[in-house]
Amino acid sequence: MIPHYQVISPSFGELVWDQHPTDELLGFQLAYLTFIQSNFSDTLVEVRQGFTRISLVWKNPKTQLEFSAQLKNIKLPPLELSNTIWHVPVCYDPEYGQDLNALAKSKKINPIELIQVHLEPIYRIHFFGFLPGFFYLNGLSPLLHTPRKSVPMIAVPPGSVAIGGNQTGIYPMQSPGGWHIIGRSPLAFFDSKQPIPVWAKPGERVQFVPINASQFRNWKDTSPKSTSP
């Protein structure tokens, strides 16, 4: 999967893959990210990853043109994705998932069925965005695809598990947000005081594990647990 490069401004451009997000595409993206960071980091201001593109902000417009010209000769094999699965506890009680019942009603299913559909996949982390530590996860069932709210919430609590568009994600800190909140996790998803503020990496996976309201209130260990099959 060789991307093409779009020059958007003299100092800004994007690597673009004309495919839907998949594990295979993510492997290629991570390969190109590693290559770019190893060979061009001194000439870049910022690198941002999306589901099907990598955005590059350059210090010098000339370097962007040189990179664009070289790209056709750069053919990288995909990186092997991690087998690590992070187990993320989620309380789906209406106290913590204030939009759960309304979303289930809009889908013509009951809340228990919605929870089961949400729990079934093991989601792949593609990148972080919007907020530090906000996981962009791929794998949500099409049944649960839902447009974002027309009126966003002013303050979404940290740890809120939500659905927006064709994605599910977790708010790492309190912030405004327009996704539908279906539950909340007691884990800490971003800690600026830690040497590594975010404990997961793109390419790893997330499996949601249901807990009840009592378990949520009494949860002590905010560190995640993982397995590597």
Backbone as CSV, one residue per row, in Angstrom:
resi,resn,N_x,N_y,N_z,CA_x,CA_y,CA_z,C_x,C_y,C_z
1,MET,0.844,-1.188,0.000,0.000,0.000,0.000,0.885,1.246,0.000
2,ILE,1.075,1.828,-1.171,1.909,3.022,-1.289,1.011,4.248,-1.265
3,PRO,1.252,5.179,-0.368,0.399,6.374,-0.302,0.785,7.385,-1.371
4,HIS,-0.095,8.338,-1.609,0.280,9.488,-2.421,0.349,10.718,-1.513
5,TYR,1.070,11.714,-1.978,1.307,12.895,-1.150,0.565,14.097,-1.713
6,GLN,-0.160,14.797,-0.837,-0.877,16.004,-1.208,-0.196,17.216,-0.569
7,VAL,0.277,18.137,-1.393,0.816,19.395,-0.879,-0.362,20.338,-0.682
8,ILE,-0.633,20.690,0.556,-1.798,21.508,0.872,-1.429,22.985,1.008
9,SER,-0.240,23.250,1.521,0.292,24.612,1.603,1.806,24.496,1.500
10,PRO,2.542,25.603,1.393,4.000,25.504,1.274,4.672,24.725,2.408
11,SER,4.034,24.699,3.581,4.660,24.023,4.721,3.822,22.885,5.285
12,PHE,2.772,22.492,4.577,1.873,21.477,5.124,1.430,20.538,4.006
13,GLY,1.505,19.233,4.297,1.064,18.234,3.334,0.642,16.960,4.040
14,GLU,0.100,16.020,3.266,-0.404,14.785,3.851,-0.074,13.575,2.988
15,LEU,0.353,12.514,3.650,0.395,11.186,3.041,-1.020,10.618,3.098
16,VAL,-1.535,10.150,1.973,-2.925,9.715,1.910,-3.010,8.308,1.329
17,TRP,-3.770,7.458,2.018,-4.104,6.127,1.507,-5.583,6.116,1.146
18,ASP,-5.893,5.716,-0.054,-7.289,5.707,-0.506,-7.941,4.366,-0.191
19,GLN,-7.929,4.011,1.094,-8.551,2.777,1.549,-9.301,3.049,2.853
20,HIS,-10.172,2.116,3.200,-10.815,2.176,4.503,-9.828,1.729,5.580
21,PRO,-9.985,2.193,6.817,-9.076,1.768,7.894,-9.144,0.259,8.124
22,THR,-7.990,-0.376,8.143,-7.872,-1.805,8.429,-6.579,-2.030,9.193
23,ASP,-6.409,-3.234,9.735,-5.148,-3.583,10.387,-3.994,-3.506,9.395
24,GLU,-4.238,-3.970,8.166,-3.180,-3.952,7.157,-2.732,-2.517,6.875
25,LEU,-3.680,-1.623,6.695,-3.342,-0.221,6.435,-2.590,0.372,7.615
26,LEU,-3.011,0.070,8.842,-2.328,0.591,10.018,-0.873,0.140,10.039
27,GLY,-0.607,-1.114,9.649,0.770,-1.596,9.599,1.629,-0.759,8.656
28,PHE,1.070,-0.394,7.506,1.802,0.467,6.568,1.974,1.875,7.132
29,GLN,0.941,2.404,7.744,1.044,3.737,8.334,2.163,3.798,9.374
30,LEU,2.206,2.807,10.245,3.231,2.801,11.297,4.623,2.665,10.692
31,ALA,4.735,1.927,9.595,6.032,1.806,8.915,6.478,3.160,8.370
32,TYR,5.566,3.889,7.731,5.908,5.206,7.195,6.165,6.210,8.317
33,LEU,5.400,6.129,9.396,5.654,7.012,10.540,7.059,6.798,11.098
34,THR,7.435,5.537,11.268,8.770,5.223,11.781,9.846,5.741,10.843
35,PHE,9.656,5.544,9.548,10.622,6.018,8.557,10.740,7.544,8.596
36,ILE,9.622,8.233,8.636,9.628,9.698,8.651,10.294,10.230,9.915
37,GLN,9.944,9.654,11.053,10.520,10.128,12.310,12.020,9.841,12.387
38,SER,12.470,8.778,11.737,13.894,8.436,11.762,14.722,9.288,10.806
39,ASN,14.092,9.735,9.712,14.857,10.399,8.652,14.549,11.881,8.464
40,PHE,13.414,12.347,8.987,13.020,13.722,8.713,12.629,14.509,9.962
41,SER,12.848,13.956,11.145,12.363,14.620,12.352,12.951,16.015,12.532
42,ASP,14.195,16.220,12.112,14.823,17.542,12.276,14.215,18.594,11.353
43,THR,13.508,18.157,10.335,12.952,19.104,9.362,11.442,19.298,9.535
44,LEU,10.868,18.673,10.551,9.420,18.725,10.763,9.065,19.478,12.039
45,VAL,7.959,20.191,11.983,7.419,20.866,13.160,6.457,19.936,13.893
46,GLU,5.677,19.190,13.121,4.642,18.342,13.714,4.279,17.215,12.769
47,VAL,3.939,16.061,13.380,3.444,14.896,12.631,2.149,14.448,13.293
48,ARG,1.079,14.316,12.493,-0.206,13.894,13.036,-0.738,12.725,12.209
49,GLN,-1.232,11.717,12.897,-1.772,10.540,12.222,-3.284,10.549,12.273
50,GLY,-3.930,10.133,11.195,-5.358,9.880,11.154,-5.606,8.454,10.715
51,PHE,-6.867,8.096,10.469,-7.182,6.723,10.077,-6.597,6.367,8.719
52,THR,-6.548,7.320,7.792,-6.082,6.996,6.437,-5.059,7.998,5.924
53,ARG,-4.468,8.785,6.814,-3.481,9.774,6.366,-2.521,10.141,7.482
54,ILE,-1.396,10.694,7.077,-0.403,11.234,8.015,-0.145,12.677,7.599
55,SER,-0.396,13.605,8.499,-0.205,15.030,8.218,1.179,15.464,8.683
56,LEU,1.847,16.267,7.841,3.215,16.709,8.115,3.296,18.233,8.011
57,VAL,3.815,18.848,9.052,4.067,20.291,9.055,5.575,20.483,8.979
58,TRP,6.041,21.135,7.914,7.464,21.246,7.628,8.027,22.601,8.050
59,LYS,9.295,22.593,8.453,9.984,23.839,8.774,10.324,24.621,7.507
60,ASN,10.633,23.899,6.448,11.106,24.525,5.218,10.308,23.984,4.025
61,PRO,9.647,24.850,3.240,8.888,24.376,2.077,9.721,23.553,1.097
62,LYS,11.005,23.862,0.982,11.860,23.126,0.060,11.958,21.659,0.466
63,THR,12.039,21.400,1.759,12.144,20.021,2.242,10.886,19.239,1.911
64,GLN,9.745,19.898,1.990,8.494,19.219,1.636,8.520,18.775,0.174
65,LEU,8.966,19.644,-0.700,9.023,19.292,-2.118,10.005,18.151,-2.370
66,GLU,11.124,18.152,-1.648,12.106,17.075,-1.795,11.508,15.746,-1.315
67,PHE,10.791,15.801,-0.184,10.165,14.582,0.332,9.115,14.058,-0.648
68,SER,8.305,14.964,-1.188,7.268,14.568,-2.128,7.876,13.895,-3.363
69,ALA,9.000,14.416,-3.831,9.660,13.838,-5.009,10.254,12.465,-4.705
70,GLN,10.734,12.283,-3.472,11.352,11.011,-3.091,10.337,9.906,-2.836
71,LEU,9.099,10.290,-2.538,8.129,9.324,-2.039,7.910,8.156,-2.997
72,LYS,7.928,8.420,-4.298,7.660,7.338,-5.252,8.729,6.246,-5.206
73,ASN,9.897,6.563,-4.636,10.971,5.578,-4.521,11.011,4.911,-3.149
74,ILE,10.101,5.315,-2.265,10.060,4.748,-0.916,8.990,3.662,-0.880
75,LYS,9.398,2.412,-0.734,8.463,1.294,-0.671,8.775,0.496,0.594
76,LEU,7.899,0.615,1.580,8.153,0.019,2.883,7.208,-1.149,3.145
77,PRO,7.711,-2.224,3.752,6.807,-3.290,4.181,6.059,-2.849,5.438
78,PRO,4.891,-3.391,5.688,4.143,-2.994,6.888,4.820,-3.502,8.157
79,LEU,4.643,-2.748,9.231,5.105,-3.223,10.524,4.119,-4.251,11.067
80,GLU,4.635,-5.220,11.795,3.766,-6.202,12.441,3.089,-5.543,13.633
81,LEU,1.771,-5.682,13.725,1.036,-5.054,14.812,1.171,-5.857,16.097
82,SER,1.073,-5.152,17.202,1.240,-5.763,18.516,0.110,-6.731,18.831
83,ASN,0.416,-7.759,19.601,-0.590,-8.692,20.102,-1.142,-8.282,21.458
84,THR,-0.633,-7.193,22.024,-1.066,-6.767,23.352,-2.537,-6.360,23.339
85,ILE,-3.283,-6.869,24.318,-4.686,-6.491,24.506,-4.828,-5.858,25.882
86,TRP,-5.294,-4.626,25.915,-5.552,-3.925,27.172,-7.002,-4.164,27.587
87,HIS,-7.189,-4.587,28.844,-8.528,-4.872,29.356,-9.035,-3.632,30.098
88,VAL,-10.067,-3.027,29.556,-10.568,-1.755,30.076,-11.936,-1.979,30.717
89,PRO,-12.019,-1.883,32.045,-13.316,-2.048,32.708,-14.228,-0.868,32.396
90,VAL,-15.505,-1.168,32.174,-16.492,-0.126,31.871,-17.769,-0.407,32.647
91,CYS,-18.273,0.636,33.326,-19.582,0.540,33.970,-20.613,1.157,33.030
92,TYR,-21.577,0.350,32.600,-22.605,0.804,31.683,-23.888,1.230,32.413
93,ASP,-23.819,1.346,33.726,-24.982,1.797,34.495,-25.417,3.175,34.000
94,PRO,-26.735,3.450,33.924,-27.199,4.756,33.440,-26.613,5.944,34.194
95,GLU,-26.190,5.724,35.440,-25.551,6.804,36.190,-24.281,7.280,35.492
96,TYR,-23.599,6.365,34.802,-22.335,6.685,34.149,-22.453,6.706,32.615
97,GLY,-23.531,6.156,32.106,-23.764,6.158,30.667,-25.080,6.850,30.363
98,GLN,-25.067,8.174,30.490,-26.326,8.924,30.448,-27.040,8.870,29.100
99,ASP,-26.321,8.504,28.037,-26.956,8.434,26.717,-27.292,7.000,26.299
100,LEU,-27.027,6.051,27.148,-27.186,4.638,26.771,-28.621,4.309,26.382
101,ASN,-29.578,4.663,27.245,-30.964,4.297,26.980,-31.501,4.974,25.719
102,ALA,-31.195,6.254,25.547,-31.676,6.971,24.363,-31.059,6.401,23.087
103,LEU,-29.776,6.044,23.155,-29.118,5.478,21.975,-29.701,4.117,21.638
104,ALA,-29.951,3.289,22.660,-30.556,1.980,22.423,-31.940,2.137,21.795
105,LYS,-32.710,3.087,22.286,-34.048,3.318,21.732,-33.974,3.725,20.269
106,SER,-32.983,4.584,19.943,-32.839,5.033,18.549,-32.453,3.881,17.621
107,LYS,-31.804,2.849,18.178,-31.400,1.681,17.388,-32.445,0.563,17.404
108,LYS,-33.540,0.802,18.154,-34.619,-0.189,18.282,-34.114,-1.498,18.886
109,ILE,-33.217,-1.362,19.842,-32.749,-2.503,20.634,-32.815,-2.088,22.101
110,ASN,-32.707,-3.058,23.003,-32.717,-2.674,24.418,-31.291,-2.399,24.885
111,PRO,-31.116,-1.706,26.015,-29.772,-1.337,26.472,-28.835,-2.525,26.667
112,ILE,-29.373,-3.651,27.125,-28.523,-4.831,27.331,-27.956,-5.308,26.004
113,GLU,-28.776,-5.302,24.956,-28.296,-5.707,23.632,-27.225,-4.742,23.129
114,LEU,-27.438,-3.447,23.355,-26.435,-2.465,22.929,-25.101,-2.725,23.623
115,ILE,-25.167,-2.982,24.915,-23.935,-3.259,25.671,-23.240,-4.494,25.112
116,GLN,-23.996,-5.552,24.836,-23.411,-6.785,24.310,-22.726,-6.538,22.963
117,VAL,-23.375,-5.746,22.099,-22.787,-5.447,20.789,-21.505,-4.635,20.960
118,HIS,-21.511,-3.713,21.914,-20.318,-2.883,22.152,-19.171,-3.693,22.737
119,LEU,-19.495,-4.692,23.555,-18.466,-5.507,24.212,-17.834,-6.542,23.285
120,GLU,-18.539,-6.911,22.235,-18.109,-8.066,21.425,-16.757,-7.883,20.736
121,PRO,-16.474,-6.748,20.067,-15.190,-6.643,19.346,-13.998,-6.457,20.295
122,ILE,-12.831,-6.825,19.787,-11.568,-6.378,20.386,-11.062,-5.278,19.466
123,TYR,-11.059,-4.056,19.966,-10.824,-2.878,19.134,-9.327,-2.632,18.940
124,ARG,-8.990,-2.087,17.795,-7.598,-1.762,17.479,-7.366,-0.263,17.678
125,ILE,-6.307,0.098,18.414,-5.940,1.506,18.573,-5.202,1.947,17.313
126,HIS,-5.748,2.931,16.613,-5.094,3.433,15.401,-4.236,4.663,15.685
127,PHE,-4.721,5.549,16.521,-3.938,6.750,16.832,-4.581,7.456,18.011
128,PHE,-3.904,8.501,18.505,-4.433,9.357,19.558,-4.703,10.739,18.963
129,GLY,-5.797,11.363,19.378,-6.110,12.675,18.841,-7.169,13.361,19.663
130,PHE,-7.539,14.559,19.264,-8.540,15.385,19.933,-8.043,15.851,21.297
131,LEU,-7.709,14.916,22.176,-7.125,15.201,23.487,-5.949,14.251,23.691
132,PRO,-4.957,14.629,24.510,-3.868,13.688,24.825,-4.434,12.414,25.457
133,GLY,-4.132,11.289,24.850,-4.603,10.024,25.397,-5.992,9.615,24.949
134,PHE,-6.594,10.349,23.991,-7.901,9.937,23.467,-7.677,8.869,22.409
135,PHE,-8.125,7.640,22.708,-7.923,6.517,21.806,-8.906,6.589,20.641
136,TYR,-8.394,6.533,19.416,-9.254,6.348,18.255,-9.228,4.864,17.916
137,LEU,-10.365,4.205,18.131,-10.460,2.758,18.040,-11.233,2.351,16.789
138,ASN,-10.753,1.311,16.140,-11.437,0.776,14.962,-12.055,-0.573,15.316
139,GLY,-13.259,-0.832,14.799,-13.889,-2.122,15.031,-15.313,-2.050,15.538
140,LEU,-15.880,-0.831,15.686,-17.248,-0.714,16.180,-18.235,-1.332,15.200
141,SER,-19.187,-2.105,15.720,-20.219,-2.711,14.888,-21.005,-1.631,14.135
142,PRO,-21.267,-1.852,12.840,-22.072,-0.880,12.082,-23.431,-0.597,12.719
143,LEU,-23.961,-1.557,13.483,-25.248,-1.345,14.152,-25.201,-0.132,15.079
144,LEU,-24.026,0.153,15.636,-23.906,1.227,16.621,-23.386,2.533,16.028
145,HIS,-23.131,2.568,14.721,-22.695,3.818,14.108,-23.784,4.876,14.291
146,THR,-23.396,6.024,14.831,-24.370,7.055,15.192,-23.775,8.438,14.992
147,PRO,-24.485,9.336,14.307,-23.958,10.702,14.165,-23.708,11.342,15.523
148,ARG,-22.721,12.227,15.567,-22.439,12.947,16.798,-23.629,13.813,17.196
149,LYS,-23.678,14.193,18.451,-24.769,15.030,18.947,-24.774,16.385,18.245
150,SER,-25.970,16.906,18.015,-26.071,18.237,17.418,-25.667,19.322,18.409
151,VAL,-25.859,19.036,19.703,-25.451,19.973,20.765,-24.486,19.240,21.692
152,PRO,-23.188,19.539,21.644,-22.217,18.834,22.488,-22.424,19.118,23.974
153,MET,-21.972,18.187,24.802,-21.938,18.414,26.241,-20.805,19.379,26.572
154,ILE,-21.023,20.192,27.575,-19.990,21.154,27.984,-18.865,20.449,28.731
155,ALA,-19.213,19.455,29.564,-18.192,18.794,30.389,-18.454,17.293,30.441
156,VAL,-17.758,16.541,29.605,-17.817,15.080,29.637,-16.840,14.592,30.706
157,PRO,-17.277,13.746,31.657,-16.380,13.279,32.715,-15.232,12.434,32.178
158,PRO,-14.071,12.471,32.836,-12.954,11.628,32.397,-13.294,10.147,32.509
159,GLY,-12.801,9.377,31.558,-13.079,7.941,31.548,-14.361,7.578,30.840
160,SER,-15.096,8.579,30.342,-16.367,8.288,29.659,-16.120,7.517,28.368
161,VAL,-16.870,6.438,28.194,-16.806,5.628,26.985,-17.971,6.055,26.097
162,ALA,-17.668,6.368,24.838,-18.675,7.014,24.011,-18.641,6.512,22.578
163,ILE,-19.707,6.830,21.853,-19.833,6.483,20.433,-20.092,7.764,19.652
164,GLY,-19.340,7.944,18.558,-19.531,9.086,17.685,-19.196,8.691,16.255
165,GLY,-20.138,8.846,15.353,-19.888,8.401,13.988,-19.739,6.891,13.949
166,ASN,-18.660,6.418,13.318,-18.426,4.968,13.229,-17.349,4.518,14.206
167,GLN,-17.176,5.281,15.285,-16.097,4.989,16.235,-16.615,4.934,17.663
168,THR,-15.868,4.226,18.490,-16.028,4.331,19.929,-14.708,4.814,20.501
169,GLY,-14.770,5.527,21.616,-13.552,6.072,22.208,-13.756,6.348,23.681
170,ILE,-12.682,6.801,24.336,-12.688,7.046,25.775,-12.133,8.437,26.023
171,TYR,-12.901,9.270,26.717,-12.432,10.609,27.059,-11.416,10.507,28.201
172,PRO,-10.161,10.931,27.988,-9.134,10.771,29.018,-9.199,11.817,30.128
173,MET,-9.908,12.898,29.896,-10.022,13.978,30.880,-11.336,14.703,30.643
174,GLN,-11.737,15.510,31.619,-12.974,16.269,31.431,-12.800,17.268,30.296
175,SER,-13.790,17.301,29.413,-13.714,18.204,28.273,-15.087,18.314,27.647
176,PRO,-15.299,19.306,26.781,-16.513,19.290,25.964,-16.473,18.076,25.039
177,GLY,-17.637,17.620,24.624,-17.661,16.462,23.723,-19.024,16.239,23.117
178,GLY,-19.051,15.775,21.887,-20.301,15.560,21.182,-20.638,14.111,20.921
179,TRP,-19.900,13.183,21.564,-20.198,11.768,21.367,-21.239,11.320,22.387
180,HIS,-21.869,10.177,22.134,-22.923,9.646,22.993,-22.283,8.796,24.100
181,ILE,-22.500,9.186,25.333,-21.848,8.535,26.474,-22.644,7.300,26.869
182,ILE,-21.996,6.131,26.799,-22.691,4.876,27.125,-22.142,4.216,28.381
183,GLY,-21.055,4.728,28.944,-20.480,4.137,30.144,-19.268,4.924,30.596
184,ARG,-18.625,4.429,31.648,-17.426,5.103,32.138,-16.461,4.071,32.720
185,SER,-15.181,4.325,32.510,-14.127,3.454,33.043,-13.450,4.136,34.230
186,PRO,-13.070,3.362,35.258,-12.360,3.945,36.399,-10.866,4.110,36.169
187,LEU,-10.344,3.701,35.006,-8.909,3.791,34.758,-8.487,5.230,34.457
188,ALA,-7.196,5.500,34.621,-6.597,6.778,34.219,-5.992,6.588,32.832
189,PHE,-6.411,7.409,31.875,-5.963,7.243,30.495,-4.874,8.233,30.093
190,PHE,-4.647,9.227,30.916,-3.561,10.178,30.648,-3.095,10.740,31.975
191,ASP,-1.777,10.701,32.192,-1.194,11.232,33.419,0.094,11.963,33.060
192,SER,0.043,13.279,33.063,1.198,14.081,32.655,2.365,13.961,33.616
193,LYS,2.137,13.419,34.810,3.202,13.279,35.800,4.039,12.020,35.580
194,GLN,3.536,11.128,34.733,4.254,9.885,34.468,5.257,10.068,33.324
195,PRO,6.391,9.317,33.348,7.357,9.407,32.242,6.729,9.084,30.892
196,ILE,5.798,8.129,30.891,5.025,7.811,29.682,3.567,8.125,30.027
197,PRO,3.053,9.297,29.631,1.716,9.733,30.074,0.571,8.837,29.616
198,VAL,0.747,8.164,28.461,-0.293,7.279,27.932,0.256,5.860,27.902
199,TRP,-0.452,4.924,28.505,0.116,3.590,28.689,-0.013,2.693,27.460
200,ALA,-0.877,3.025,26.524,-1.053,2.192,25.326,-0.362,2.823,24.128
201,LYS,-0.248,2.042,23.046,0.388,2.519,21.815,-0.494,2.174,20.612
202,PRO,-0.396,2.969,19.547,-1.088,2.592,18.315,-0.658,1.201,17.853
203,GLY,-1.620,0.428,17.398,-1.355,-0.950,16.985,-1.760,-1.960,18.038
204,GLU,-1.806,-1.542,19.302,-2.289,-2.434,20.357,-3.823,-2.467,20.341
205,ARG,-4.393,-3.352,21.153,-5.840,-3.530,21.115,-6.473,-3.279,22.484
206,VAL,-7.773,-3.052,22.465,-8.548,-2.773,23.673,-9.757,-3.686,23.706
207,GLN,-9.943,-4.335,24.860,-11.140,-5.139,25.076,-11.875,-4.569,26.287
208,PHE,-13.133,-4.182,26.094,-13.920,-3.644,27.189,-14.471,-4.784,28.042
209,VAL,-14.444,-4.579,29.361,-14.901,-5.584,30.327,-15.957,-4.933,31.217
210,PRO,-17.168,-5.491,31.289,-18.224,-4.835,32.060,-18.023,-4.961,33.568
211,ILE,-18.316,-3.894,34.294,-18.336,-3.907,35.755,-19.622,-3.205,36.196
212,ASN,-20.056,-3.458,37.423,-21.272,-2.814,37.903,-20.949,-1.518,38.649
213,ALA,-21.987,-0.811,39.068,-21.799,0.498,39.685,-21.028,0.397,40.997
214,SER,-21.282,-0.658,41.766,-20.563,-0.834,43.029,-19.067,-1.061,42.783
215,GLN,-18.752,-1.890,41.806,-17.341,-2.117,41.458,-16.681,-0.822,40.977
216,PHE,-17.414,-0.028,40.202,-16.853,1.238,39.728,-16.522,2.144,40.911
217,ARG,-17.456,2.300,41.835,-17.253,3.215,42.968,-16.116,2.760,43.875
218,ASN,-15.899,1.445,43.956,-14.881,0.907,44.858,-13.573,0.555,44.153
219,TRP,-13.465,0.918,42.871,-12.272,0.566,42.106,-11.069,1.339,42.645
220,LYS,-9.996,0.645,42.958,-8.821,1.283,43.577,-7.657,1.467,42.594
221,ASP,-7.407,0.452,41.791,-6.227,0.462,40.926,-6.590,1.063,39.570
222,THR,-6.087,2.282,39.312,-6.408,2.938,38.026,-5.441,2.535,36.922
223,SER,-4.531,1.601,37.200,-3.596,1.130,36.170,-4.255,0.039,35.336
224,PRO,-4.014,0.009,34.047,-4.632,-1.007,33.182,-3.934,-2.351,33.301
225,LYS,-4.620,-3.395,32.892,-4.048,-4.731,32.807,-4.037,-5.151,31.340
226,SER,-3.018,-5.923,30.964,-2.939,-6.348,29.567,-2.564,-7.809,29.482
227,THR,-2.846,-8.382,28.308,-2.400,-9.734,28.005,-1.783,-9.700,26.615
228,SER,-0.922,-10.666,26.331,-0.288,-10.793,25.015,-0.446,-12.217,24.544
229,PRO,-1.505,-12.517,23.785,-1.734,-13.897,23.330,-0.598,-14.428,22.504
